[in-house]
Amino acid sequence: MAELLGIDRATLEAVYEPWLVRRGFIERTERGRVATKVAAELRARFPGLGRNGNGNGNGNGCGNGNGRGNGAGNGNGLEGLPDTG
């Protein structure tokens, strides 16, 4: 996931993971990180959420395209999520 977002693993685990756990989107289990029912319900409510954009860019995958190109894209990443807490 860190590679997909274009951030290092330590940042993902220190910054993003605690937020996702507090909001109930993921759980840490013996099998690793698992998406919760809350995450599945959000995904169903916003079907296009998280899809890659078609831009070329240095986006980070959070609403700025796929994070692997050379410009901003049209993707729907984490921007626009309803505040659950």
Summary of the structure (lengths in Angstrom):
residues: 85
radius of gyration: 13.3
end to end distance: 23.3
largest distance: 38.4
contacts: 221
relative contact order: 0.16
helix: 32%
strand: 9%
